[in-house]
Amino acid sequence: SRNNPDGTIIDFLTEVALVADADDLDDASGSVSLMTMHTAKGLEYDTVFITGVEEDLIPHRISAGEPGGPQEERRLFYVGVTRARARLYLTLAMTRAQFGEVSVAMPSRFLQEIPATLIDWRQSPGDVNSRGGSQSRALNARPGRGGSGGGGFGGSGRYGDALVPKSTSIDKFANRIPAKVRDNGDMELAPGDRIRHDDFGEGRVDAVTGEGAKRVAHVRFDSAGAKKLLIKIAPIEKL
């Protein structure tokens, strides 16, 4: 290389193996650093967010079925957790859309291994999102899988209290789990149709874009204004 013109191929491979872009990140810059848990090895931050702490993601569906896979995934999760100096947030979804299909997101088995005394459970506010809306998101746990929960939890009892209400008990979320995932895949909507949304109330469909599971309704609600809803999972009914 230009920095070491007399270096050998061994020198080059050693440099490549030991140096990563993450090594040059400035933790004092105030910006968010996005990286994989593999990349995070050896680094530490005051605050760490790990997203998608769900079965099929952590542990990954492929690794979970391989000999020694779950153990390796557990070690990787440990790496991610221990990157946090002061505050750790683990988040998961109630439902997840992958490859055009929406399914219930199950909490990662690794969550049950964290002592309950170290967890402050939080549930997302009941605000709906622009992709399709949902009721208050809950951590879904089936009988026998070990517990129930909320939208996520953090290792700080103070940080973020004003933004996300704290749950007094994770057991309160058990009865909020829907019996099945909402599926409006067969709902026919056209411009001019009237619909009712669980949170936004009544509105008029201005347009429908996309195809199949990715159809989006552009709706102007009487009181909530214009919204875009993913028809397949939106909590709506046609009037």
C-alpha positions as CSV (number, residue, x, y, z in Angstrom):
1,S,0.0,0.0,0.0
2,R,1.0,3.7,-0.1
3,N,1.6,3.7,3.6
4,N,3.8,0.6,3.5
5,P,5.2,0.1,0.0
6,D,7.6,-2.6,1.2
7,G,4.9,-4.6,2.9
8,T,4.1,-8.2,2.1
9,I,0.8,-9.9,1.4
10,I,0.8,-11.0,5.0
11,D,1.1,-7.4,6.2
12,F,-1.8,-6.5,4.0
13,L,-4.1,-9.3,5.2
14,T,-3.2,-8.5,8.8
15,E,-4.1,-4.8,8.3
16,V,-7.4,-5.7,6.6
17,A,-8.3,-8.1,9.4
18,L,-7.6,-5.7,12.2
19,V,-8.8,-2.4,10.9
20,A,-12.5,-1.7,10.3
21,D,-14.4,1.5,9.5
22,A,-15.9,1.3,13.0
23,D,-12.5,1.9,14.4
24,D,-12.5,5.5,13.1
25,L,-15.9,6.4,14.5
26,D,-16.0,9.3,16.9
27,D,-18.1,8.4,19.9
28,A,-18.1,12.1,21.0
29,S,-19.6,13.4,17.8
30,G,-23.2,13.1,19.0
31,S,-24.2,11.2,15.9
32,V,-25.8,7.7,15.7
33,S,-23.5,4.9,14.6
34,L,-25.3,2.0,12.7
35,M,-23.5,-1.3,12.6
36,T,-23.9,-5.0,12.9
37,M,-23.1,-6.8,16.2
38,H,-20.1,-8.4,14.4
39,T,-18.7,-5.0,13.6
40,A,-19.3,-3.8,17.2
41,K,-16.8,-6.2,18.7
42,G,-14.3,-4.3,20.8
43,L,-16.2,-1.1,20.8
44,E,-18.2,0.5,23.7
45,Y,-20.8,3.3,23.8
46,D,-22.8,5.0,26.5
47,T,-26.1,4.1,24.9
48,V,-26.8,1.1,22.7
49,F,-29.9,0.1,20.8
50,I,-30.3,-3.5,19.6
51,T,-33.4,-3.8,17.3
52,G,-35.3,-6.9,16.1
53,V,-34.7,-9.0,19.2
54,E,-37.0,-11.7,17.9
55,E,-37.0,-15.3,17.0
56,D,-35.7,-15.9,13.4
57,L,-33.6,-12.7,13.7
58,I,-31.8,-13.2,17.0
59,P,-31.1,-16.1,16.8
60,H,-31.3,-16.1,13.0
61,R,-33.6,-18.7,11.5
62,I,-30.7,-20.4,9.7
63,S,-28.3,-20.5,12.6
64,A,-31.0,-21.7,15.0
65,G,-31.3,-24.9,13.1
66,E,-27.6,-25.7,12.8
67,P,-25.4,-27.6,15.3
68,G,-23.9,-25.1,17.7
69,G,-25.8,-22.3,16.0
70,P,-27.9,-21.1,18.9
71,Q,-24.8,-21.0,21.1
72,E,-22.9,-18.9,18.6
73,E,-25.9,-16.6,18.2
74,R,-26.1,-16.2,22.0
75,R,-22.4,-15.3,22.1
76,L,-23.0,-12.7,19.4
77,F,-26.0,-11.3,21.3
78,Y,-23.8,-11.1,24.4
79,V,-21.3,-9.0,22.4
80,G,-24.1,-6.6,21.4
81,V,-25.4,-6.3,25.0
82,T,-22.0,-5.7,26.5
83,R,-21.2,-2.8,24.1
84,A,-23.4,-0.5,26.4
85,R,-21.6,1.3,29.2
86,A,-24.7,2.9,30.7
87,R,-28.0,2.4,28.8
88,L,-29.1,-0.6,26.7
89,Y,-32.3,-0.7,24.8
90,L,-33.6,-3.9,23.2
91,T,-36.6,-3.6,20.9
92,L,-38.9,-5.9,19.0
93,A,-42.1,-5.7,16.9
94,M,-45.5,-7.2,17.4
95,T,-45.7,-8.1,13.8
96,R,-43.1,-8.1,11.1
97,A,-43.5,-8.0,7.3
98,Q,-40.9,-10.0,5.4
99,F,-41.0,-10.9,1.7
100,G,-44.5,-9.5,1.4
101,E,-45.9,-11.7,4.2
102,V,-46.9,-10.4,7.7
103,S,-46.5,-12.7,10.7
104,V,-46.5,-12.5,14.5
105,A,-43.0,-11.6,15.8
106,M,-42.0,-13.9,18.7
107,P,-39.6,-12.6,21.4
108,S,-36.1,-14.0,21.2
109,R,-35.4,-16.9,23.5
110,F,-32.4,-14.9,24.8
111,L,-34.7,-12.3,26.4
112,Q,-35.8,-14.9,29.0
113,E,-32.3,-15.4,30.1
114,I,-31.9,-11.8,31.3
115,P,-32.8,-11.4,35.0
116,A,-36.1,-9.7,35.5
117,T,-34.6,-7.3,38.0
118,L,-32.4,-5.8,35.4
119,I,-35.3,-4.9,33.0
120,D,-37.5,-1.9,32.8
121,W,-40.3,-3.0,30.5
122,R,-41.8,-0.3,28.2
123,Q,-44.7,-0.4,25.9
124,S,-44.9,1.8,22.8
125,P,-47.5,4.6,22.9
126,G,-50.8,3.8,21.2
127,D,-49.9,6.1,18.3
128,V,-50.4,4.4,14.9
129,N,-47.7,4.5,12.3
130,S,-48.1,5.6,8.7
131,R,-47.4,2.2,7.2
132,G,-50.6,0.6,8.3
133,G,-51.3,1.4,11.8
134,S,-51.5,-0.8,14.8
135,Q,-52.8,-0.8,18.3
136,S,-50.4,-0.5,21.2
137,R,-47.6,-2.8,20.3
138,A,-46.9,-5.7,22.6
139,L,-44.3,-8.4,23.0
140,N,-45.9,-11.6,22.0
141,A,-45.2,-14.7,23.9
142,R,-46.9,-18.0,23.5
143,P,-47.6,-20.4,26.4
144,G,-44.5,-22.4,27.2
145,R,-42.1,-19.9,25.6
146,G,-41.5,-18.0,28.9
147,G,-43.3,-14.9,29.8
148,S,-44.9,-12.0,28.1
149,G,-44.0,-8.4,27.7
150,G,-44.0,-5.1,25.9
151,G,-42.6,-3.2,23.0
152,G,-39.1,-3.2,24.3
153,F,-37.0,-2.6,27.4
154,G,-34.1,-0.6,28.5
155,G,-31.5,-0.7,31.2
156,S,-32.1,2.8,32.5
157,G,-35.0,3.8,34.8
158,R,-34.8,7.4,33.9
159,Y,-33.7,7.9,30.3
160,G,-36.7,8.2,28.0
161,D,-39.4,8.1,30.7
162,A,-41.1,11.2,29.2
163,L,-41.4,9.6,25.8
164,V,-42.4,6.0,26.5
165,P,-44.7,5.0,29.4
166,K,-43.3,2.5,31.8
167,S,-45.1,-0.7,32.4
168,T,-45.6,-1.8,36.0
169,S,-45.8,-5.5,35.0
170,I,-45.0,-7.4,31.9
171,D,-47.9,-9.7,32.7
172,K,-50.4,-7.0,31.8
173,F,-49.4,-7.3,28.1
174,A,-50.4,-11.0,27.8
175,N,-54.0,-10.3,27.0
176,R,-53.2,-7.6,24.4
177,I,-51.9,-10.2,22.0
178,P,-54.2,-10.6,19.0
179,A,-55.4,-14.1,18.3
180,K,-54.1,-13.8,14.7
181,V,-52.4,-11.3,12.5
182,R,-54.7,-8.9,10.7
183,D,-54.9,-9.7,7.0
184,N,-56.8,-7.4,4.7
185,G,-55.3,-8.9,1.6
186,D,-58.7,-9.6,0.0
187,M,-60.1,-6.1,0.8
188,E,-61.0,-4.2,-2.4
189,L,-60.6,-0.5,-2.1
190,A,-61.0,2.2,-4.8
191,P,-60.9,6.0,-4.9
192,G,-64.0,7.4,-3.3
193,D,-64.6,4.5,-0.9
194,R,-65.2,5.3,2.8
195,I,-63.4,3.4,5.5
196,R,-63.2,3.4,9.3
197,H,-59.8,3.2,11.0
198,D,-59.6,2.0,14.7
199,D,-57.6,5.1,15.6
200,F,-58.1,7.7,12.9
201,G,-61.9,7.3,12.6
202,E,-63.7,7.7,9.2
203,G,-62.1,8.8,6.0
204,R,-62.2,8.8,2.2
205,V,-59.8,6.9,0.0
206,D,-58.1,9.2,-2.5
207,A,-56.0,6.6,-4.2
208,V,-54.6,3.1,-4.0
209,T,-51.0,2.4,-5.1
210,G,-48.9,-0.7,-5.3
211,E,-49.9,-4.3,-5.8
212,G,-50.6,-7.4,-3.8
213,A,-49.4,-7.4,-0.2
214,K,-47.8,-4.0,-0.8
215,R,-51.0,-2.1,-1.7
216,V,-51.1,1.3,0.0
217,A,-54.3,3.3,0.5
218,H,-54.0,7.1,0.4
219,V,-56.7,8.2,2.8
220,R,-58.0,11.6,3.9
221,F,-59.5,11.2,7.3
222,D,-62.2,13.5,8.5
223,S,-60.4,14.5,11.7
224,A,-56.8,13.1,11.3
225,G,-56.0,14.4,7.8
226,A,-54.1,12.6,5.1
227,K,-52.5,9.2,5.9
228,K,-50.9,6.4,4.0
229,L,-52.0,2.9,5.1
230,L,-50.6,-0.5,4.2
231,I,-53.9,-2.2,3.4
232,K,-52.9,-5.7,4.3
233,I,-52.4,-5.0,8.0
234,A,-54.2,-1.7,8.6
235,P,-56.9,-1.8,11.3
236,I,-59.6,-0.7,8.9
237,E,-63.1,-1.7,7.7
238,K,-64.9,-0.6,4.5
239,L,-68.1,1.3,5.0
